[in-house]
Amino acid sequence: MSAWDTAEKVLCVRLDALGDVLMCTPAMRAIKQSRPGRHVTLLSSGSGALAAPYIPELDAVLTYPAPWVKHSAPHDSAAGAALLAQLAAQRFDAAVIFTSYSQSALPAALMCLQAGIPLRLAHCRENPYQMLTDWVPDPEPGQQVRHEVQRQLDLVASVGWRASSARLSFAVPDADLAHVRACLAQQGIAPDQPFILLHPGASAASRRYPAALWADVVQDLSRRFAWPLVVTGTSHESALADAIVAASGVALLSLAGQLSLGQLGAAIRLAGVVVANNTGPAHMAAALGTPLVNLYALTNPQHTPWQVDSRLLFHDVPCRFCYKSSCPQGHHDCLAKVAPQQVVEAVRSLMWHARARYFDGGAAKPRV
């Protein structure tokens, strides 16, 4: 039996955002299931840590705005020292460092070494020497490109940990389901009435379908189908949602800025079809099994919808997979050239699949 098999306290490091954490949940399941009673802690950014209460595989969460991660706050050396002391005090047996292939695991590996964590696992291109006890050479992107979920499953499989299921995790509390059902009922949307959920925001400008085209999508969906439309977004995205609704001229339910993360998960779970950019709520839809139209900016090849009935929409461009938060060419063609009619047709193609999620015999037939 290896030291990894006997490790009781495991730290999972994923210092990115919500969607990145969700794509690690199958690997976290493998960690949790590989030893009875194992205690699993997530170390993540403030954004990524928000997912922790909804991930059954996690027992605890720590936050740290790592200075080597995009969009982190200005470096605070005191915060770094405090985290090292906290990690050392918790006496973890092992650390698994999750990264995409465009990132380096070495800063986090050094942090775990300094905290005295005896086992440290990660993908790495260069020789990490003592920073990693278990080094998995990174074959991406030179030899292959894997989905982010598969990349992390392969990482933990290298020490013999495997999950019973590769589905993403996001458990919606009953209270959040009840809250959203009440919000829908106030607008005349019955429990057995399917609706289309639209989530037009994304943290990066390069991953946002243009607002004017969203308005066209809303108009066409309202004209063609009988299903109610519901718009969601964070408090920072309320203005975007309001502008899209106003430009469309369509009366619909906007819950932008009104839902907690768990309540957003409830709305996604209750929806018949979700339309979203490549952002955290798209991965929530995958976790919850809600059919998804994904407006997929070609910034990264690894983050497509995982194990969910979906339609991937993009316009191919020579500058694909730029990994940029703002379009370096300034044209946003990978999304801007996706016609609203393509989005509406993708929704239509998923409506029939969505009916079984409501009741035998299907939901209300859409007007076509």
Disulfide bonds with the S-S distance in Angstrom:
none
